[in-house]
Each structure stands twice: as C-alpha cells, then as structure tokens.
Amino acid sequence: MNGYGEWLQLSVFQCRLSGKQRVQLLAQMSDLIDYRRDHVMVLDLGPADAVRPRVKSLGKKFRPVRREPVIV
C-alpha cells in the first residue's frame, strides 16, 4: 500500500485514488494475495467533496484525506 494511501490501523488504509490508480492498485494486489486466505476490500466513498466522515477515534487522531484538486 506504500505510495497509495495513508495507514490508519493494522491493515486499514485511507486512499484518494484516480480511476487509473485504482486499477493499478487492484492489479498489484491481485498478484500478491493468496485467494484462499486473504481478503481485500475496497470501499468507494464517492467524491471527496461529498464525503463527511463520521469517525469516533480513540488514541491517534484521525484526519481524513485533505480535499484538493487532482491534476492528471
């Protein structure tokens, strides 16, 4: 997940991906996982402008991905 997103906890990452990055990430993950034992979930939360995360966090402060223009 290095280079794709921010590590939140254990195996949970928050990423802001373009369509191309999403396809690349899934292709790389597909080559790495053991389909009999591993489970990868990708949750599309929609456009960053519309996301209003409601997170109750204890310990390390949760900071959602900063909203900014993406130039491709």
PDB file of N, CA, C and O in Angstrom:
ATOM      1  N   MET A   1       0.810  -1.195   0.000  1.00  0.00           N
ATOM      2  CA  MET A   1       0.000   0.000   0.000  1.00  0.00           C
ATOM      3  C   MET A   1       0.857   1.264   0.000  1.00  0.00           C
ATOM      4  O   MET A   1       0.341   2.377  -0.111  1.00  0.00           O
ATOM      5  N   ASN A   2       2.178   1.078   0.126  1.00  0.00           N
ATOM      6  CA  ASN A   2       3.061   2.242   0.098  1.00  0.00           C
ATOM      7  C   ASN A   2       2.855   3.039  -1.179  1.00  0.00           C
ATOM      8  O   ASN A   2       2.856   2.485  -2.278  1.00  0.00           O
ATOM      9  N   GLY A   3       2.679   4.332  -1.023  1.00  0.00           N
ATOM     10  CA  GLY A   3       2.513   5.204  -2.169  1.00  0.00           C
ATOM     11  C   GLY A   3       1.073   5.387  -2.623  1.00  0.00           C
ATOM     12  O   GLY A   3       0.800   6.205  -3.501  1.00  0.00           O
ATOM     13  N   TYR A   4       0.155   4.640  -2.041  1.00  0.00           N
ATOM     14  CA  TYR A   4      -1.249   4.743  -2.451  1.00  0.00           C
ATOM     15  C   TYR A   4      -2.117   5.453  -1.427  1.00  0.00           C
ATOM     16  O   TYR A   4      -3.116   6.073  -1.793  1.00  0.00           O
ATOM     17  N   GLY A   5      -1.760   5.376  -0.165  1.00  0.00           N
ATOM     18  CA  GLY A   5      -2.624   5.976   0.831  1.00  0.00           C
ATOM     19  C   GLY A   5      -1.978   6.090   2.183  1.00  0.00           C
ATOM     20  O   GLY A   5      -0.792   5.811   2.357  1.00  0.00           O
ATOM     21  N   GLU A   6      -2.782   6.507   3.138  1.00  0.00           N
ATOM     22  CA  GLU A   6      -2.317   6.726   4.498  1.00  0.00           C
ATOM     23  C   GLU A   6      -2.745   5.556   5.371  1.00  0.00           C
ATOM     24  O   GLU A   6      -3.907   5.149   5.370  1.00  0.00           O
ATOM     25  N   TRP A   7      -1.782   5.025   6.116  1.00  0.00           N
ATOM     26  CA  TRP A   7      -2.052   3.920   7.014  1.00  0.00           C
ATOM     27  C   TRP A   7      -2.855   4.439   8.190  1.00  0.00           C
ATOM     28  O   TRP A   7      -2.480   5.435   8.809  1.00  0.00           O
ATOM     29  N   LEU A   8      -3.968   3.765   8.507  1.00  0.00           N
ATOM     30  CA  LEU A   8      -4.794   4.157   9.645  1.00  0.00           C
ATOM     31  C   LEU A   8      -4.606   3.214  10.817  1.00  0.00           C
ATOM     32  O   LEU A   8      -4.360   3.657  11.938  1.00  0.00           O
ATOM     33  N   GLN A   9      -4.719   1.907  10.567  1.00  0.00           N
ATOM     34  CA  GLN A   9      -4.517   0.911  11.618  1.00  0.00           C
ATOM     35  C   GLN A   9      -4.358  -0.448  10.986  1.00  0.00           C
ATOM     36  O   GLN A   9      -4.940  -0.720   9.936  1.00  0.00           O
ATOM     37  N   LEU A  10      -3.576  -1.302  11.613  1.00  0.00           N
ATOM     38  CA  LEU A  10      -3.348  -2.660  11.136  1.00  0.00           C
ATOM     39  C   LEU A  10      -3.335  -2.722   9.621  1.00  0.00           C
ATOM     40  O   LEU A  10      -2.367  -2.280   9.001  1.00  0.00           O
ATOM     41  N   SER A  11      -4.370  -3.254   9.011  1.00  0.00           N
ATOM     42  CA  SER A  11      -4.419  -3.379   7.555  1.00  0.00           C
ATOM     43  C   SER A  11      -5.449  -2.438   6.947  1.00  0.00           C
ATOM     44  O   SER A  11      -6.073  -2.773   5.940  1.00  0.00           O
ATOM     45  N   VAL A  12      -5.634  -1.276   7.540  1.00  0.00           N
ATOM     46  CA  VAL A  12      -6.618  -0.313   7.052  1.00  0.00           C
ATOM     47  C   VAL A  12      -5.896   0.915   6.532  1.00  0.00           C
ATOM     48  O   VAL A  12      -5.098   1.531   7.239  1.00  0.00           O
ATOM     49  N   PHE A  13      -6.186   1.261   5.288  1.00  0.00           N
ATOM     50  CA  PHE A  13      -5.576   2.421   4.651  1.00  0.00           C
ATOM     51  C   PHE A  13      -6.656   3.318   4.070  1.00  0.00           C
ATOM     52  O   PHE A  13      -7.680   2.839   3.582  1.00  0.00           O
ATOM     53  N   GLN A  14      -6.421   4.607   4.126  1.00  0.00           N
ATOM     54  CA  GLN A  14      -7.313   5.581   3.503  1.00  0.00           C
ATOM     55  C   GLN A  14      -6.575   6.134   2.288  1.00  0.00           C
ATOM     56  O   GLN A  14      -5.477   6.676   2.414  1.00  0.00           O
ATOM     57  N   CYS A  15      -7.177   5.995   1.122  1.00  0.00           N
ATOM     58  CA  CYS A  15      -6.524   6.409  -0.119  1.00  0.00           C
ATOM     59  C   CYS A  15      -7.428   7.337  -0.919  1.00  0.00           C
ATOM     60  O   CYS A  15      -8.653   7.228  -0.873  1.00  0.00           O
ATOM     61  N   ARG A  16      -6.816   8.229  -1.633  1.00  0.00           N
ATOM     62  CA  ARG A  16      -7.519   9.062  -2.597  1.00  0.00           C
ATOM     63  C   ARG A  16      -6.945   8.694  -3.955  1.00  0.00           C
ATOM     64  O   ARG A  16      -5.822   9.071  -4.290  1.00  0.00           O
ATOM     65  N   LEU A  17      -7.726   7.952  -4.734  1.00  0.00           N
ATOM     66  CA  LEU A  17      -7.210   7.372  -5.973  1.00  0.00           C
ATOM     67  C   LEU A  17      -7.966   7.876  -7.192  1.00  0.00           C
ATOM     68  O   LEU A  17      -9.179   8.078  -7.153  1.00  0.00           O
ATOM     69  N   SER A  18      -7.234   8.071  -8.258  1.00  0.00           N
ATOM     70  CA  SER A  18      -7.863   8.315  -9.555  1.00  0.00           C
ATOM     71  C   SER A  18      -8.339   6.962 -10.073  1.00  0.00           C
ATOM     72  O   SER A  18      -8.006   5.927  -9.496  1.00  0.00           O
ATOM     73  N   GLY A  19      -9.099   6.960 -11.134  1.00  0.00           N
ATOM     74  CA  GLY A  19      -9.532   5.701 -11.735  1.00  0.00           C
ATOM     75  C   GLY A  19      -8.346   4.842 -12.138  1.00  0.00           C
ATOM     76  O   GLY A  19      -8.348   3.628 -11.930  1.00  0.00           O
ATOM     77  N   LYS A  20      -7.339   5.473 -12.713  1.00  0.00           N
ATOM     78  CA  LYS A  20      -6.135   4.755 -13.159  1.00  0.00           C
ATOM     79  C   LYS A  20      -5.393   4.158 -11.958  1.00  0.00           C
ATOM     80  O   LYS A  20      -4.965   3.005 -12.010  1.00  0.00           O
ATOM     81  N   GLN A  21      -5.238   4.928 -10.887  1.00  0.00           N
ATOM     82  CA  GLN A  21      -4.553   4.424  -9.692  1.00  0.00           C
ATOM     83  C   GLN A  21      -5.308   3.255  -9.075  1.00  0.00           C
ATOM     84  O   GLN A  21      -4.697   2.300  -8.594  1.00  0.00           O
ATOM     85  N   ARG A  22      -6.628   3.329  -9.089  1.00  0.00           N
ATOM     86  CA  ARG A  22      -7.441   2.250  -8.527  1.00  0.00           C
ATOM     87  C   ARG A  22      -7.204   0.949  -9.289  1.00  0.00           C
ATOM     88  O   ARG A  22      -7.028  -0.108  -8.683  1.00  0.00           O
ATOM     89  N   VAL A  23      -7.201   1.030 -10.622  1.00  0.00           N
ATOM     90  CA  VAL A  23      -6.956  -0.152 -11.451  1.00  0.00           C
ATOM     91  C   VAL A  23      -5.557  -0.695 -11.197  1.00  0.00           C
ATOM     92  O   VAL A  23      -5.378  -1.907 -11.081  1.00  0.00           O
ATOM     93  N   GLN A  24      -4.560   0.189 -11.108  1.00  0.00           N
ATOM     94  CA  GLN A  24      -3.184  -0.243 -10.859  1.00  0.00           C
ATOM     95  C   GLN A  24      -3.066  -0.929  -9.488  1.00  0.00           C
ATOM     96  O   GLN A  24      -2.433  -1.977  -9.363  1.00  0.00           O
ATOM     97  N   LEU A  25      -3.678  -0.328  -8.477  1.00  0.00           N
ATOM     98  CA  LEU A  25      -3.626  -0.904  -7.135  1.00  0.00           C
ATOM     99  C   LEU A  25      -4.261  -2.288  -7.100  1.00  0.00           C
ATOM    100  O   LEU A  25      -3.685  -3.221  -6.541  1.00  0.00           O
ATOM    101  N   LEU A  26      -5.441  -2.428  -7.694  1.00  0.00           N
ATOM    102  CA  LEU A  26      -6.121  -3.724  -7.695  1.00  0.00           C
ATOM    103  C   LEU A  26      -5.319  -4.778  -8.456  1.00  0.00           C
ATOM    104  O   LEU A  26      -5.288  -5.942  -8.058  1.00  0.00           O
ATOM    105  N   ALA A  27      -4.678  -4.375  -9.538  1.00  0.00           N
ATOM    106  CA  ALA A  27      -3.849  -5.320 -10.302  1.00  0.00           C
ATOM    107  C   ALA A  27      -2.656  -5.781  -9.469  1.00  0.00           C
ATOM    108  O   ALA A  27      -2.326  -6.966  -9.456  1.00  0.00           O
ATOM    109  N   GLN A  28      -2.016  -4.853  -8.781  1.00  0.00           N
ATOM    110  CA  GLN A  28      -0.874  -5.219  -7.937  1.00  0.00           C
ATOM    111  C   GLN A  28      -1.304  -6.108  -6.778  1.00  0.00           C
ATOM    112  O   GLN A  28      -0.631  -7.088  -6.458  1.00  0.00           O
ATOM    113  N   MET A  29      -2.421  -5.766  -6.154  1.00  0.00           N
ATOM    114  CA  MET A  29      -2.919  -6.577  -5.043  1.00  0.00           C
ATOM    115  C   MET A  29      -3.291  -7.980  -5.521  1.00  0.00           C
ATOM    116  O   MET A  29      -3.053  -8.966  -4.823  1.00  0.00           O
ATOM    117  N   SER A  30      -3.867  -8.058  -6.700  1.00  0.00           N
ATOM    118  CA  SER A  30      -4.281  -9.345  -7.257  1.00  0.00           C
ATOM    119  C   SER A  30      -3.093 -10.288  -7.415  1.00  0.00           C
ATOM    120  O   SER A  30      -3.219 -11.498  -7.227  1.00  0.00           O
ATOM    121  N   ASP A  31      -1.943  -9.726  -7.758  1.00  0.00           N
ATOM    122  CA  ASP A  31      -0.732 -10.538  -7.925  1.00  0.00           C
ATOM    123  C   ASP A  31      -0.138 -10.971  -6.587  1.00  0.00           C
ATOM    124  O   ASP A  31       0.615 -11.943  -6.535  1.00  0.00           O
ATOM    125  N   LEU A  32      -0.461 -10.268  -5.511  1.00  0.00           N
ATOM    126  CA  LEU A  32       0.178 -10.517  -4.217  1.00  0.00           C
ATOM    127  C   LEU A  32      -0.622 -11.388  -3.255  1.00  0.00           C
ATOM    128  O   LEU A  32      -0.045 -12.098  -2.432  1.00  0.00           O
ATOM    129  N   ILE A  33      -1.931 -11.338  -3.356  1.00  0.00           N
ATOM    130  CA  ILE A  33      -2.730 -12.001  -2.326  1.00  0.00           C
ATOM    131  C   ILE A  33      -2.872 -13.499  -2.577  1.00  0.00           C
ATOM    132  O   ILE A  33      -2.758 -13.976  -3.706  1.00  0.00           O
ATOM    133  N   ASP A  34      -3.123 -14.217  -1.498  1.00  0.00           N
ATOM    134  CA  ASP A  34      -3.435 -15.643  -1.553  1.00  0.00           C
ATOM    135  C   ASP A  34      -4.962 -15.734  -1.540  1.00  0.00           C
ATOM    136  O   ASP A  34      -5.587 -15.497  -0.506  1.00  0.00           O
ATOM    137  N   TYR A  35      -5.556 -16.070  -2.663  1.00  0.00           N
ATOM    138  CA  TYR A  35      -7.009 -16.052  -2.816  1.00  0.00           C
ATOM    139  C   TYR A  35      -7.735 -17.032  -1.894  1.00  0.00           C
ATOM    140  O   TYR A  35      -8.945 -16.917  -1.702  1.00  0.00           O
ATOM    141  N   ARG A  36      -7.017 -17.979  -1.332  1.00  0.00           N
ATOM    142  CA  ARG A  36      -7.642 -18.933  -0.404  1.00  0.00           C
ATOM    143  C   ARG A  36      -7.686 -18.404   1.020  1.00  0.00           C
ATOM    144  O   ARG A  36      -8.511 -18.844   1.820  1.00  0.00           O
ATOM    145  N   ARG A  37      -6.791 -17.450   1.348  1.00  0.00           N
ATOM    146  CA  ARG A  37      -6.686 -16.990   2.729  1.00  0.00           C
ATOM    147  C   ARG A  37      -6.871 -15.493   2.922  1.00  0.00           C
ATOM    148  O   ARG A  37      -7.310 -15.063   3.989  1.00  0.00           O
ATOM    149  N   ASP A  38      -6.549 -14.698   1.926  1.00  0.00           N
ATOM    150  CA  ASP A  38      -6.577 -13.244   2.077  1.00  0.00           C
ATOM    151  C   ASP A  38      -7.911 -12.651   1.639  1.00  0.00           C
ATOM    152  O   ASP A  38      -8.642 -13.244   0.846  1.00  0.00           O
ATOM    153  N   HIS A  39      -8.207 -11.487   2.163  1.00  0.00           N
ATOM    154  CA  HIS A  39      -9.424 -10.775   1.796  1.00  0.00           C
ATOM    155  C   HIS A  39      -9.088  -9.288   1.708  1.00  0.00           C
ATOM    156  O   HIS A  39      -8.616  -8.699   2.680  1.00  0.00           O
ATOM    157  N   VAL A  40      -9.327  -8.689   0.557  1.00  0.00           N
ATOM    158  CA  VAL A  40      -9.078  -7.265   0.351  1.00  0.00           C
ATOM    159  C   VAL A  40     -10.407  -6.614   0.008  1.00  0.00           C
ATOM    160  O   VAL A  40     -11.119  -7.072  -0.885  1.00  0.00           O
ATOM    161  N   MET A  41     -10.737  -5.543   0.721  1.00  0.00           N
ATOM    162  CA  MET A  41     -11.963  -4.802   0.448  1.00  0.00           C
ATOM    163  C   MET A  41     -11.597  -3.385   0.047  1.00  0.00           C
ATOM    164  O   MET A  41     -10.777  -2.743   0.704  1.00  0.00           O
ATOM    165  N   VAL A  42     -12.200  -2.890  -1.028  1.00  0.00           N
ATOM    166  CA  VAL A  42     -12.021  -1.509  -1.468  1.00  0.00           C
ATOM    167  C   VAL A  42     -13.385  -0.848  -1.380  1.00  0.00           C
ATOM    168  O   VAL A  42     -14.337  -1.281  -2.029  1.00  0.00           O
ATOM    169  N   LEU A  43     -13.477   0.202  -0.575  1.00  0.00           N
ATOM    170  CA  LEU A  43     -14.742   0.908  -0.392  1.00  0.00           C
ATOM    171  C   LEU A  43     -14.646   2.265  -1.079  1.00  0.00           C
ATOM    172  O   LEU A  43     -13.820   3.095  -0.701  1.00  0.00           O
ATOM    173  N   ASP A  44     -15.481   2.492  -2.079  1.00  0.00           N
ATOM    174  CA  ASP A  44     -15.518   3.774  -2.771  1.00  0.00           C
ATOM    175  C   ASP A  44     -16.510   4.663  -2.034  1.00  0.00           C
ATOM    176  O   ASP A  44     -17.708   4.384  -2.012  1.00  0.00           O
ATOM    177  N   LEU A  45     -16.005   5.732  -1.432  1.00  0.00           N
ATOM    178  CA  LEU A  45     -16.854   6.640  -0.667  1.00  0.00           C
ATOM    179  C   LEU A  45     -17.406   7.773  -1.526  1.00  0.00           C
ATOM    180  O   LEU A  45     -18.123   8.640  -1.027  1.00  0.00           O
ATOM    181  N   GLY A  46     -17.074   7.767  -2.811  1.00  0.00           N
ATOM    182  CA  GLY A  46     -17.569   8.804  -3.699  1.00  0.00           C
ATOM    183  C   GLY A  46     -16.640  10.005  -3.739  1.00  0.00           C
ATOM    184  O   GLY A  46     -15.533   9.959  -3.200  1.00  0.00           O
ATOM    185  N   PRO A  47     -17.087  11.078  -4.375  1.00  0.00           N
ATOM    186  CA  PRO A  47     -16.248  12.274  -4.500  1.00  0.00           C
ATOM    187  C   PRO A  47     -15.879  12.851  -3.134  1.00  0.00           C
ATOM    188  O   PRO A  47     -16.700  12.876  -2.217  1.00  0.00           O
ATOM    189  N   ALA A  48     -14.648  13.309  -3.011  1.00  0.00           N
ATOM    190  CA  ALA A  48     -14.163  13.829  -1.737  1.00  0.00           C
ATOM    191  C   ALA A  48     -15.008  14.995  -1.238  1.00  0.00           C
ATOM    192  O   ALA A  48     -15.164  15.162  -0.028  1.00  0.00           O
ATOM    193  N   ASP A  49     -15.556  15.804  -2.138  1.00  0.00           N
ATOM    194  CA  ASP A  49     -16.368  16.945  -1.728  1.00  0.00           C
ATOM    195  C   ASP A  49     -17.626  16.515  -0.991  1.00  0.00           C
ATOM    196  O   ASP A  49     -18.142  17.259  -0.157  1.00  0.00           O
ATOM    197  N   ALA A  50     -18.126  15.318  -1.294  1.00  0.00           N
ATOM    198  CA  ALA A  50     -19.374  14.854  -0.699  1.00  0.00           C
ATOM    199  C   ALA A  50     -19.157  13.991   0.546  1.00  0.00           C
ATOM    200  O   ALA A  50     -20.117  13.661   1.243  1.00  0.00           O
ATOM    201  N   VAL A  51     -17.926  13.631   0.826  1.00  0.00           N
ATOM    202  CA  VAL A  51     -17.651  12.744   1.955  1.00  0.00           C
ATOM    203  C   VAL A  51     -17.616  13.549   3.248  1.00  0.00           C
ATOM    204  O   VAL A  51     -16.877  14.526   3.370  1.00  0.00           O
ATOM    205  N   ARG A  52     -18.406  13.132   4.182  1.00  0.00           N
ATOM    206  CA  ARG A  52     -18.421  13.734   5.510  1.00  0.00           C
ATOM    207  C   ARG A  52     -18.184  12.609   6.515  1.00  0.00           C
ATOM    208  O   ARG A  52     -19.131  12.081   7.097  1.00  0.00           O
ATOM    209  N   PRO A  53     -16.911  12.243   6.717  1.00  0.00           N
ATOM    210  CA  PRO A  53     -16.652  11.117   7.596  1.00  0.00           C
ATOM    211  C   PRO A  53     -17.122  11.393   9.014  1.00  0.00           C
ATOM    212  O   PRO A  53     -16.847  12.450   9.583  1.00  0.00           O
ATOM    213  N   ARG A  54     -17.836  10.424   9.572  1.00  0.00           N
ATOM    214  CA  ARG A  54     -18.242  10.470  10.976  1.00  0.00           C
ATOM    215  C   ARG A  54     -17.456   9.380  11.673  1.00  0.00           C
ATOM    216  O   ARG A  54     -17.814   8.203  11.627  1.00  0.00           O
ATOM    217  N   VAL A  55     -16.395   9.786  12.310  1.00  0.00           N
ATOM    218  CA  VAL A  55     -15.482   8.813  12.902  1.00  0.00           C
ATOM    219  C   VAL A  55     -15.311   9.124  14.380  1.00  0.00           C
ATOM    220  O   VAL A  55     -15.013  10.256  14.761  1.00  0.00           O
ATOM    221  N   LYS A  56     -15.498   8.124  15.189  1.00  0.00           N
ATOM    222  CA  LYS A  56     -15.177   8.227  16.617  1.00  0.00           C
ATOM    223  C   LYS A  56     -13.822   7.570  16.775  1.00  0.00           C
ATOM    224  O   LYS A  56     -13.664   6.390  16.463  1.00  0.00           O
ATOM    225  N   SER A  57     -12.856   8.307  17.249  1.00  0.00           N
ATOM    226  CA  SER A  57     -11.497   7.810  17.294  1.00  0.00           C
ATOM    227  C   SER A  57     -10.928   7.973  18.691  1.00  0.00           C
ATOM    228  O   SER A  57     -11.074   9.026  19.312  1.00  0.00           O
ATOM    229  N   LEU A  58     -10.283   6.932  19.181  1.00  0.00           N
ATOM    230  CA  LEU A  58      -9.563   6.988  20.439  1.00  0.00           C
ATOM    231  C   LEU A  58      -8.090   6.829  20.138  1.00  0.00           C
ATOM    232  O   LEU A  58      -7.721   6.042  19.267  1.00  0.00           O
ATOM    233  N   GLY A  59      -7.246   7.554  20.836  1.00  0.00           N
ATOM    234  CA  GLY A  59      -5.815   7.435  20.578  1.00  0.00           C
ATOM    235  C   GLY A  59      -5.383   8.354  19.460  1.00  0.00           C
ATOM    236  O   GLY A  59      -5.728   9.535  19.446  1.00  0.00           O
ATOM    237  N   LYS A  60      -4.632   7.817  18.528  1.00  0.00           N
ATOM    238  CA  LYS A  60      -4.102   8.602  17.417  1.00  0.00           C
ATOM    239  C   LYS A  60      -5.228   9.329  16.693  1.00  0.00           C
ATOM    240  O   LYS A  60      -6.251   8.728  16.365  1.00  0.00           O
ATOM    241  N   LYS A  61      -5.042  10.604  16.450  1.00  0.00           N
ATOM    242  CA  LYS A  61      -6.075  11.426  15.823  1.00  0.00           C
ATOM    243  C   LYS A  61      -6.312  10.978  14.383  1.00  0.00           C
ATOM    244  O   LYS A  61      -5.363  10.757  13.631  1.00  0.00           O
ATOM    245  N   PHE A  62      -7.583  10.845  14.005  1.00  0.00           N
ATOM    246  CA  PHE A  62      -7.974  10.510  12.637  1.00  0.00           C
ATOM    247  C   PHE A  62      -8.105  11.800  11.850  1.00  0.00           C
ATOM    248  O   PHE A  62      -8.815  12.718  12.260  1.00  0.00           O
ATOM    249  N   ARG A  63      -7.416  11.867  10.714  1.00  0.00           N
ATOM    250  CA  ARG A  63      -7.527  13.016   9.827  1.00  0.00           C
ATOM    251  C   ARG A  63      -7.895  12.511   8.442  1.00  0.00           C
ATOM    252  O   ARG A  63      -7.106  11.794   7.825  1.00  0.00           O
ATOM    253  N   PRO A  64      -9.081  12.866   7.931  1.00  0.00           N
ATOM    254  CA  PRO A  64      -9.454  12.419   6.585  1.00  0.00           C
ATOM    255  C   PRO A  64      -8.517  13.011   5.542  1.00  0.00           C
ATOM    256  O   PRO A  64      -7.860  14.022   5.789  1.00  0.00           O
ATOM    257  N   VAL A  65      -8.460  12.372   4.371  1.00  0.00           N
ATOM    258  CA  VAL A  65      -7.622  12.842   3.274  1.00  0.00           C
ATOM    259  C   VAL A  65      -8.006  14.278   2.952  1.00  0.00           C
ATOM    260  O   VAL A  65      -9.185  14.606   2.820  1.00  0.00           O
ATOM    261  N   ARG A  66      -6.994  15.129   2.827  1.00  0.00           N
ATOM    262  CA  ARG A  66      -7.239  16.538   2.512  1.00  0.00           C
ATOM    263  C   ARG A  66      -7.870  16.683   1.144  1.00  0.00           C
ATOM    264  O   ARG A  66      -7.423  16.056   0.184  1.00  0.00           O
ATOM    265  N   ARG A  67      -8.893  17.495   1.044  1.00  0.00           N
ATOM    266  CA  ARG A  67      -9.560  17.731  -0.232  1.00  0.00           C
ATOM    267  C   ARG A  67      -8.777  18.757  -1.029  1.00  0.00           C
ATOM    268  O   ARG A  67      -8.529  19.870  -0.565  1.00  0.00           O
ATOM    269  N   GLU A  68      -8.393  18.366  -2.229  1.00  0.00           N
ATOM    270  CA  GLU A  68      -7.625  19.256  -3.089  1.00  0.00           C
ATOM    271  C   GLU A  68      -7.803  18.801  -4.524  1.00  0.00           C
ATOM    272  O   GLU A  68      -8.155  17.648  -4.772  1.00  0.00           O
ATOM    273  N   PRO A  69      -7.563  19.694  -5.468  1.00  0.00           N
ATOM    274  CA  PRO A  69      -7.706  19.302  -6.876  1.00  0.00           C
ATOM    275  C   PRO A  69      -6.698  18.218  -7.239  1.00  0.00           C
ATOM    276  O   PRO A  69      -5.586  18.182  -6.712  1.00  0.00           O
ATOM    277  N   VAL A  70      -7.100  17.348  -8.133  1.00  0.00           N
ATOM    278  CA  VAL A  70      -6.226  16.291  -8.641  1.00  0.00           C
ATOM    279  C   VAL A  70      -5.979  16.582 -10.103  1.00  0.00           C
ATOM    280  O   VAL A  70      -6.927  16.665 -10.885  1.00  0.00           O
ATOM    281  N   ILE A  71      -4.728  16.739 -10.488  1.00  0.00           N
ATOM    282  CA  ILE A  71      -4.367  17.002 -11.882  1.00  0.00           C
ATOM    283  C   ILE A  71      -3.765  15.748 -12.465  1.00  0.00           C
ATOM    284  O   ILE A  71      -2.773  15.230 -11.952  1.00  0.00           O
ATOM    285  N   VAL A  72      -4.364  15.255 -13.543  1.00  0.00           N
ATOM    286  CA  VAL A  72      -3.897  14.009 -14.158  1.00  0.00           C
ATOM    287  C   VAL A  72      -3.241  14.336 -15.478  1.00  0.00           C
ATOM    288  O   VAL A  72      -2.771  13.436 -16.174  1.00  0.00           O
TER     289      VAL A  72
END
